[in-house]
Amino acid sequence: MDTVELRRTAVVKLDVDDDAHHLLQETIDRFKQSAQMVADDGWNGTEDGYIVTSKTELHDRTYDEVREATDELNADLVCAARNRAADALDSCAEKRKDGENPSKPQFTSDSVVYNLNAITYYDEYATLATVDGRIEAEYVLPEKDVPPTTYFADEWEKREATLHHRDGDYYLHIAVVKETDTEPEDAENGAVLGVDLNVDGHLAVTSSGAFIGNADYLNHKRREYEVRRGKMQQAGTRSAHLTMQSLGGRFANWSEDYLHRVSKALVQEALAHDCTHIAFEKLDHIRKRISNASKFQQWAFRRIQEHAEYKAAEYGVVVEKIAPQYTSQRCSHVDCSFTHEDNRDGDEFECLKCGREYHADYNAAKNIARKRLQNWHKSGSGGATSHLALKSGTLNVNGIYTPTTV
């Protein structure tokens, strides 16, 4: 059997003293400044008006100037800031190719990316590069054997990390990986919350019947912003340009906050149903299924998944991304499973074979969760004892329903 690389995110709170706290915040500020300088340079682009997206070219154009302007920020952090800016610029270039008119990237998130040259892991603490040497930060871990503590076992290899500053505290989001021949052990007795993401109606619908967020409202706010930005561009004055930048920053912050709340609600729904896993569709599968999904909506889907992953990790809940086929066309009732494209008509799902009717997104969310169970079952990793969360109970891979006891 081929080995599989399992990748998880260990979210670890850090204990730092006041001096280290100040240095970390200064480092984050300089990291954001570095990314913004690179983005500004790449955005101005070439004489032909193209956005520069090549990391090599952006490095040659900006490295020395950024190092000088950011108080000798660690070289690895400068390169990480350049990579973050390059990724954002590449996204803007893709939007232009699709006929959109994106705004220049603005870096406001209090976070910084650490590669293995800029961070060193020890059993009880890590050392992190700052604007003034390295600091030690102790891990704050739960005593019981749950994530993230379990991810500090020898079989998990720590990779890159992102430092986040939230509500006055610092958190490391550490990428950890291990090689295995089977699915993870936590499939045994696991409970899965399936999530279907949408470009209209509700942003997310779960297998437990929760309808979360409003995609129409998010799209409406985006259109309002685009209209106002277009008027500022037509004005062409410096004042209009500054106003346009301010508008872009406010909309970006509003969007991030809204998507944070959606992802938090998803995690709370998983906890309410004692779920060990949350299952999303892979983004490439969503793009194929929802042909009219814009770059902005795809970005929103990605952010929901990213936010949910680290929020869920704090409670020991694992986020999985699967690539099921026909989740929106298949009847989710286990005794039927008839698949046909005419089963679905907008938000309505009526099986042409068994006649059962569901909300189409709820039907898809159940299929997503069930696919996760089937994969466990096929791999022999405990799928027979795991189950998916429904409105009023659970369902295992063999179709046995267990109602919720009150």
Solvent accessible surface area in square Angstrom, and as a share of the most:
residue,aa,sasa,rsa
1,M,180,0.80
2,D,124,0.64
3,T,86,0.50
4,V,77,0.44
5,E,83,0.37
6,L,16,0.08
7,R,116,0.42
8,R,23,0.08
9,T,28,0.16
10,A,1,0.01
11,V,8,0.04
12,V,1,0.00
13,K,75,0.32
14,L,8,0.04
15,D,82,0.42
16,V,30,0.17
17,D,94,0.49
18,D,125,0.65
19,D,111,0.58
20,A,8,0.06
21,H,62,0.28
22,H,122,0.55
23,L,35,0.18
24,L,0,0.00
25,Q,44,0.19
26,E,45,0.20
27,T,0,0.00
28,I,0,0.00
29,D,53,0.27
30,R,58,0.21
31,F,1,0.00
32,K,38,0.16
33,Q,62,0.28
34,S,0,0.00
35,A,0,0.00
36,Q,37,0.16
37,M,44,0.20
38,V,2,0.01
39,A,0,0.00
40,D,48,0.25
41,D,40,0.21
42,G,0,0.00
43,W,55,0.19
44,N,113,0.58
45,G,12,0.11
46,T,58,0.34
47,E,185,0.83
48,D,116,0.60
49,G,46,0.44
50,Y,153,0.58
51,I,19,0.10
52,V,8,0.04
53,T,43,0.25
54,S,53,0.34
55,K,87,0.37
56,T,100,0.58
57,E,71,0.32
58,L,0,0.00
59,H,59,0.26
60,D,110,0.57
61,R,90,0.33
62,T,7,0.04
63,Y,51,0.19
64,D,114,0.59
65,E,108,0.48
66,V,1,0.00
67,R,53,0.19
68,E,145,0.65
69,A,45,0.35
70,T,0,0.00
71,D,83,0.43
72,E,111,0.50
73,L,0,0.00
74,N,44,0.23
75,A,40,0.31
76,D,36,0.19
77,L,1,0.00
78,V,4,0.02
79,C,36,0.22
80,A,12,0.09
81,A,0,0.00
82,R,35,0.13
83,N,48,0.25
84,R,67,0.24
85,A,0,0.00
86,A,2,0.02
87,D,85,0.44
88,A,28,0.22
89,L,0,0.00
90,D,67,0.34
91,S,49,0.32
92,C,10,0.06
93,A,20,0.15
94,E,64,0.29
95,K,28,0.12
96,R,95,0.35
97,K,155,0.66
98,D,85,0.44
99,G,69,0.67
100,E,54,0.24
101,N,77,0.40
102,P,5,0.03
103,S,37,0.24
104,K,40,0.17
105,P,17,0.11
106,Q,64,0.29
107,F,37,0.16
108,T,70,0.41
109,S,63,0.41
110,D,46,0.24
111,S,2,0.02
112,V,0,0.00
113,V,39,0.23
114,Y,0,0.00
115,N,53,0.27
116,L,96,0.48
117,N,103,0.53
118,A,0,0.00
119,I,2,0.01
120,T,51,0.30
121,Y,40,0.15
122,Y,101,0.38
123,D,131,0.68
124,E,129,0.58
125,Y,63,0.24
126,A,0,0.00
127,T,20,0.11
128,L,0,0.00
129,A,3,0.03
130,T,6,0.03
131,V,30,0.17
132,D,100,0.52
133,G,50,0.48
134,R,109,0.40
135,I,18,0.09
136,E,115,0.51
137,A,0,0.00
138,E,100,0.45
139,Y,21,0.08
140,V,73,0.42
141,L,57,0.28
142,P,50,0.31
143,E,181,0.81
144,K,140,0.59
145,D,117,0.61
146,V,52,0.30
147,P,28,0.17
148,P,10,0.06
149,T,37,0.21
150,T,38,0.22
151,Y,15,0.06
152,F,38,0.16
153,A,40,0.31
154,D,149,0.77
155,E,102,0.46
156,W,25,0.09
157,E,93,0.42
158,K,41,0.17
159,R,69,0.25
160,E,65,0.29
161,A,2,0.01
162,T,27,0.16
163,L,0,0.00
164,H,38,0.17
165,H,39,0.17
166,R,55,0.20
167,D,149,0.77
168,G,46,0.44
169,D,51,0.26
170,Y,3,0.01
171,Y,39,0.15
172,L,0,0.00
173,H,19,0.08
174,I,0,0.00
175,A,12,0.09
176,V,1,0.00
177,V,4,0.03
178,K,29,0.12
179,E,111,0.50
180,T,25,0.14
181,D,71,0.37
182,T,66,0.38
183,E,40,0.18
184,P,9,0.05
185,E,132,0.59
186,D,60,0.31
187,A,0,0.00
188,E,89,0.40
189,N,97,0.50
190,G,1,0.01
191,A,4,0.03
192,V,0,0.00
193,L,0,0.00
194,G,0,0.00
195,V,1,0.00
196,D,0,0.00
197,L,2,0.01
198,N,8,0.04
199,V,12,0.07
200,D,79,0.41
201,G,30,0.29
202,H,76,0.34
203,L,3,0.01
204,A,0,0.00
205,V,0,0.00
206,T,0,0.00
207,S,0,0.00
208,S,7,0.05
209,G,20,0.19
210,A,21,0.16
211,F,77,0.32
212,I,21,0.11
213,G,24,0.23
214,N,68,0.35
215,A,2,0.02
216,D,73,0.38
217,Y,91,0.35
218,L,2,0.01
219,N,19,0.10
220,H,81,0.36
221,K,55,0.23
222,R,39,0.14
223,R,139,0.51
224,E,81,0.36
225,Y,16,0.06
226,E,52,0.23
227,V,88,0.50
228,R,126,0.46
229,R,5,0.02
230,G,26,0.25
231,K,124,0.53
232,M,54,0.24
233,Q,76,0.34
234,Q,162,0.72
235,A,59,0.46
236,G,64,0.62
237,T,75,0.44
238,R,179,0.65
239,S,77,0.50
240,A,8,0.06
241,H,83,0.37
242,L,84,0.42
243,T,53,0.31
244,M,32,0.14
245,Q,58,0.26
246,S,51,0.33
247,L,10,0.05
248,G,10,0.10
249,G,13,0.13
250,R,135,0.49
251,F,23,0.10
252,A,40,0.31
253,N,78,0.40
254,W,62,0.22
255,S,1,0.00
256,E,43,0.19
257,D,72,0.37
258,Y,22,0.08
259,L,0,0.00
260,H,53,0.24
261,R,126,0.46
262,V,6,0.03
263,S,0,0.00
264,K,115,0.49
265,A,38,0.30
266,L,0,0.00
267,V,2,0.01
268,Q,80,0.35
269,E,35,0.15
270,A,0,0.00
271,L,55,0.27
272,A,79,0.61
273,H,55,0.25
274,D,121,0.63
275,C,6,0.04
276,T,50,0.29
277,H,1,0.00
278,I,0,0.00
279,A,0,0.00
280,F,0,0.00
281,E,2,0.01
282,K,88,0.37
283,L,36,0.18
284,D,66,0.34
285,H,19,0.09
286,I,2,0.01
287,R,106,0.39
288,K,163,0.69
289,R,60,0.22
290,I,18,0.09
291,S,109,0.70
292,N,110,0.56
293,A,13,0.10
294,S,43,0.28
295,K,64,0.27
296,F,12,0.05
297,Q,23,0.10
298,Q,30,0.13
299,W,61,0.21
300,A,1,0.01
301,F,2,0.01
302,R,93,0.34
303,R,60,0.22
304,I,0,0.00
305,Q,2,0.01
306,E,63,0.28
307,H,7,0.03
308,A,0,0.00
309,E,44,0.20
310,Y,20,0.08
311,K,35,0.15
312,A,0,0.00
313,A,9,0.07
314,E,75,0.34
315,Y,123,0.47
316,G,21,0.20
317,V,8,0.05
318,V,8,0.05
319,V,16,0.09
320,E,21,0.09
321,K,82,0.35
322,I,8,0.04
323,A,49,0.38
324,P,2,0.01
325,Q,103,0.46
326,Y,118,0.45
327,T,1,0.00
328,S,13,0.08
329,Q,52,0.23
330,R,70,0.25
331,C,0,0.00
332,S,7,0.05
333,H,50,0.22
334,V,33,0.19
335,D,122,0.63
336,C,21,0.13
337,S,35,0.23
338,F,66,0.27
339,T,47,0.27
340,H,71,0.32
341,E,121,0.54
342,D,89,0.46
343,N,3,0.02
344,R,60,0.22
345,D,108,0.56
346,G,52,0.50
347,D,79,0.41
348,E,124,0.56
349,F,2,0.01
350,E,89,0.40
351,C,2,0.01
352,L,106,0.53
353,K,140,0.59
354,C,48,0.29
355,G,40,0.39
356,R,91,0.33
357,E,125,0.56
358,Y,46,0.17
359,H,63,0.28
360,A,0,0.00
361,D,6,0.03
362,Y,21,0.08
363,N,0,0.00
364,A,0,0.00
365,A,0,0.00
366,K,23,0.10
367,N,7,0.04
368,I,0,0.00
369,A,0,0.00
370,R,33,0.12
371,K,58,0.24
372,R,12,0.05
373,L,0,0.00
374,Q,54,0.24
375,N,44,0.22
376,W,0,0.00
377,H,85,0.38
378,K,155,0.66
379,S,39,0.25
380,G,68,0.65
381,S,16,0.10
382,G,15,0.15
383,G,1,0.01
384,A,48,0.37
385,T,67,0.39
386,S,0,0.00
387,H,50,0.22
388,L,3,0.01
389,A,1,0.00
390,L,22,0.11
391,K,119,0.50
392,S,66,0.43
393,G,2,0.02
394,T,36,0.21
395,L,23,0.11
396,N,28,0.14
397,V,18,0.10
398,N,99,0.51
399,G,21,0.20
400,I,107,0.54
401,Y,102,0.39
402,T,77,0.45
403,P,81,0.51
404,T,88,0.51
405,T,123,0.71
406,V,195,1.12
